[in-house]
Amino acid sequence: MSFLQEKEPQEDILKSKILPVFESFLSFLKKPRVLAAVPPLSPFNFMLLLVLALVVVVPYGLVMELAGVGQFDHVIEELLRDHKVLVMIAVIVFAPLLEETAFRYHLNMKRRAFVWGLLLSLVLVAQMWWLAMVVAVYFISLFVMVSLKKNVPLHFVVYASAVLFGLIHMGNFRDFDWLANFYWVPFLVGIQFGLGLLLSFIRLHYGMWKAIYFHAAYNAVLVIPAVVFGFE
């Protein structure tokens, strides 16, 4: 009898708290939408989504290492060896603020947000001129279409912003040969693309600041152990 009593609450938690979050995210991936009222993001759901991201990221990273991603020189790892505190502040504080404003703020489809996104994203991708051009065309096109009251599918904007968010992280690899290693690109930015979709879900369902907090927590979980345990 006690076993059944313990099992039932566990099933209730699964049905009432865990499954709805996953179902809501999967529904968002199929048909993104802006909620009329932003509900609170509970600490439980915040941690649940963070665990979801890490459960995917950690094994993916291990597989990529085995596949040979270590051949590419990652700038962040080098900086962490020499400037731990500064890099931690940049990655945990400034990166979420800049990247979320550049790539998620405009998901509300407001013209002012397109301008902010254009300015900030150009700063972030200044070292890659071709990507800067793509970003400029993207935001200017959105600005013009919304100004002309043209219908812009939110599905397109969410996925396009996630792709751009992933591509800017290619700047973390020093002297990356795009022509010789083009087939690596989808794998190198795969995690950032998925994270971009998750952050878009949080931004549109729970608010902009929640996306920034989540991004900061995600970066902290990955960076702090790297600083504590160091690199080989």
C-alpha positions as CSV (number, residue, x, y, z in Angstrom):
1,M,0.0,0.0,0.0
2,S,2.8,2.4,0.9
3,F,4.5,1.7,-2.5
4,L,1.3,2.7,-4.3
5,Q,1.0,5.8,-2.2
6,E,4.5,6.9,-3.1
7,K,4.1,6.0,-6.8
8,E,0.9,8.1,-7.3
9,P,2.4,11.4,-6.2
10,Q,5.3,10.8,-8.6
11,E,2.9,10.2,-11.5
12,D,1.0,13.3,-10.5
13,I,4.2,15.4,-10.7
14,L,5.0,13.9,-14.1
15,K,1.5,14.7,-15.4
16,S,0.9,18.0,-13.8
17,K,4.3,19.7,-13.9
18,I,6.8,18.0,-16.2
19,L,4.9,16.8,-19.2
20,P,3.0,20.1,-19.8
21,V,6.4,21.9,-20.1
22,F,7.7,19.5,-22.7
23,E,4.4,19.5,-24.6
24,S,4.3,23.3,-24.6
25,F,7.8,23.5,-26.0
26,L,7.1,20.9,-28.7
27,S,3.9,22.7,-29.6
28,F,5.9,25.9,-29.8
29,L,8.4,24.3,-32.2
30,K,5.5,23.3,-34.5
31,K,3.7,26.6,-34.3
32,P,5.4,29.5,-32.5
33,R,3.1,32.2,-31.1
34,V,3.2,35.2,-28.9
35,L,1.1,34.8,-25.7
36,A,-1.3,37.6,-25.0
37,A,-0.4,37.5,-21.3
38,V,3.1,36.4,-20.0
39,P,2.7,33.8,-17.2
40,P,5.3,33.5,-14.5
41,L,8.2,31.0,-15.0
42,S,8.3,29.0,-11.8
43,P,11.7,28.0,-10.4
44,F,10.7,24.4,-11.0
45,N,10.0,24.9,-14.7
46,F,13.2,27.1,-15.0
47,M,15.3,24.3,-13.6
48,L,13.4,21.7,-15.7
49,L,14.2,23.5,-18.9
50,L,17.8,24.0,-17.8
51,V,18.2,20.3,-17.1
52,L,16.6,19.6,-20.5
53,A,19.2,21.7,-22.2
54,L,22.1,20.2,-20.3
55,V,20.9,16.6,-20.9
56,V,21.2,17.3,-24.6
57,V,24.3,19.5,-24.6
58,V,26.7,17.4,-22.5
59,P,26.3,14.1,-24.5
60,Y,26.4,16.1,-27.7
61,G,29.6,17.7,-26.7
62,L,31.2,14.4,-25.8
63,V,30.2,12.9,-29.2
64,M,31.6,16.0,-31.0
65,E,34.9,15.6,-29.1
66,L,35.2,12.0,-30.2
67,A,34.3,13.0,-33.7
68,G,37.3,15.4,-33.8
69,V,36.0,18.8,-33.0
70,G,39.1,19.4,-30.9
71,Q,41.0,20.1,-34.0
72,F,39.5,23.5,-34.1
73,D,41.0,26.2,-31.9
74,H,38.3,27.5,-29.6
75,V,39.1,31.1,-28.5
76,I,37.0,30.9,-25.3
77,E,39.1,28.0,-23.9
78,E,42.3,30.0,-24.5
79,L,40.9,33.1,-22.9
80,L,39.6,31.2,-19.9
81,R,43.2,30.0,-19.2
82,D,44.6,33.5,-19.1
83,H,41.7,35.8,-18.0
84,K,39.3,33.6,-16.0
85,V,37.4,36.3,-14.1
86,L,37.0,38.7,-17.1
87,V,35.8,35.9,-19.3
88,M,33.3,34.6,-16.7
89,I,31.8,38.1,-16.4
90,A,31.6,38.5,-20.1
91,V,30.1,35.1,-20.7
92,I,27.6,35.0,-17.8
93,V,26.6,38.7,-17.7
94,F,27.3,40.6,-21.0
95,A,26.8,37.8,-23.5
96,P,23.2,37.0,-22.4
97,L,22.3,40.7,-22.4
98,L,23.7,41.4,-25.8
99,E,22.8,38.1,-27.6
100,E,19.2,38.0,-26.2
101,T,18.6,41.6,-27.2
102,A,20.1,41.0,-30.6
103,F,18.4,37.7,-31.5
104,R,15.3,37.4,-29.3
105,Y,14.0,40.9,-28.5
106,H,12.7,41.3,-32.1
107,L,10.5,38.2,-31.8
108,N,7.7,40.6,-30.6
109,M,7.7,41.9,-34.2
110,K,8.1,45.5,-33.3
111,R,10.0,47.9,-35.5
112,R,12.1,49.4,-32.6
113,A,13.2,45.8,-31.7
114,F,14.4,45.3,-35.3
115,V,16.6,48.4,-35.1
116,W,18.1,47.3,-31.8
117,G,18.6,43.8,-33.2
118,L,20.4,45.1,-36.3
119,L,22.8,47.4,-34.3
120,L,23.7,44.8,-31.7
121,S,24.0,41.9,-34.0
122,L,26.3,43.8,-36.4
123,V,28.6,44.5,-33.4
124,L,28.6,40.8,-32.5
125,V,29.4,39.6,-36.1
126,A,31.7,42.4,-37.1
127,Q,34.5,39.9,-37.6
128,M,32.5,37.9,-40.2
129,W,31.6,40.4,-43.0
130,W,29.4,38.0,-44.9
131,L,27.3,37.1,-41.9
132,A,27.0,40.8,-41.1
133,M,25.5,41.3,-44.5
134,V,23.1,38.5,-44.0
135,V,22.0,39.9,-40.6
136,A,21.6,43.4,-42.1
137,V,19.4,42.0,-44.9
138,Y,17.4,40.0,-42.4
139,F,16.6,42.9,-40.0
140,I,16.0,45.5,-42.7
141,S,13.7,43.2,-44.6
142,L,11.7,42.6,-41.4
143,F,11.5,46.3,-40.7
144,V,10.3,47.1,-44.2
145,M,7.7,44.3,-44.2
146,V,6.3,45.2,-40.9
147,S,6.2,48.9,-41.8
148,L,4.2,48.0,-44.9
149,K,1.9,45.8,-42.8
150,K,2.9,42.7,-44.6
151,N,2.3,39.3,-42.8
152,V,5.6,37.9,-41.6
153,P,5.3,34.3,-40.3
154,L,6.6,34.1,-36.7
155,H,7.7,30.5,-37.5
156,F,10.2,31.9,-40.0
157,V,11.5,34.6,-37.7
158,V,12.0,32.2,-34.8
159,Y,13.9,29.7,-36.8
160,A,15.9,32.3,-38.8
161,S,17.0,34.0,-35.6
162,A,18.1,30.7,-34.1
163,V,20.2,30.0,-37.2
164,L,21.8,33.4,-37.0
165,F,22.4,32.9,-33.3
166,G,24.2,29.7,-34.0
167,L,26.3,31.1,-36.8
168,I,27.7,34.0,-34.7
169,H,29.3,31.4,-32.5
170,M,31.5,30.3,-35.4
171,G,33.4,33.4,-34.5
172,N,34.6,31.5,-31.4
173,F,36.8,29.3,-33.6
174,R,40.1,30.9,-34.6
175,D,41.1,30.8,-38.3
176,F,38.3,28.5,-39.2
177,D,38.6,27.5,-42.9
178,W,35.0,27.7,-44.2
179,L,35.8,26.2,-47.6
180,A,37.7,23.2,-46.3
181,N,35.5,22.5,-43.3
182,F,32.0,23.7,-44.4
183,Y,30.5,20.3,-43.6
184,W,31.4,20.8,-39.9
185,V,29.4,24.0,-39.6
186,P,25.9,22.4,-38.9
187,F,27.5,20.2,-36.2
188,L,29.5,23.0,-34.6
189,V,26.4,25.3,-34.3
190,G,23.9,22.6,-33.7
191,I,23.8,23.2,-29.9
192,Q,23.5,27.0,-30.3
193,F,20.6,26.5,-32.8
194,G,18.7,24.3,-30.4
195,L,19.4,26.6,-27.5
196,G,18.2,29.5,-29.7
197,L,14.9,27.8,-30.2
198,L,14.6,27.1,-26.4
199,L,15.4,30.7,-25.6
200,S,12.9,31.9,-28.2
201,F,10.3,29.7,-26.4
202,I,11.1,31.2,-23.1
203,R,11.2,34.8,-24.5
204,L,7.8,34.5,-26.1
205,H,6.1,32.5,-23.3
206,Y,7.7,33.9,-20.2
207,G,9.2,37.3,-21.2
208,M,12.5,38.8,-22.3
209,W,14.2,39.0,-18.9
210,K,13.5,35.3,-18.2
211,A,15.3,34.4,-21.5
212,I,18.3,36.6,-20.3
213,Y,18.3,34.9,-16.9
214,F,18.1,31.5,-18.4
215,H,20.9,32.2,-20.9
216,A,23.1,33.5,-18.0
217,A,22.3,30.4,-15.9
218,Y,23.1,28.1,-18.8
219,N,26.4,29.8,-19.5
220,A,27.3,29.7,-15.8
221,V,26.7,26.0,-15.5
222,L,29.0,25.3,-18.4
223,V,31.7,27.9,-17.7
224,I,32.2,27.7,-14.0
225,P,33.2,24.0,-14.0
226,A,35.7,24.8,-16.8
227,V,37.3,27.5,-14.6
228,V,37.3,25.3,-11.4
229,F,38.7,22.2,-13.0
230,G,40.7,23.9,-15.8
231,F,41.6,22.6,-19.2
232,E,44.2,20.0,-20.1
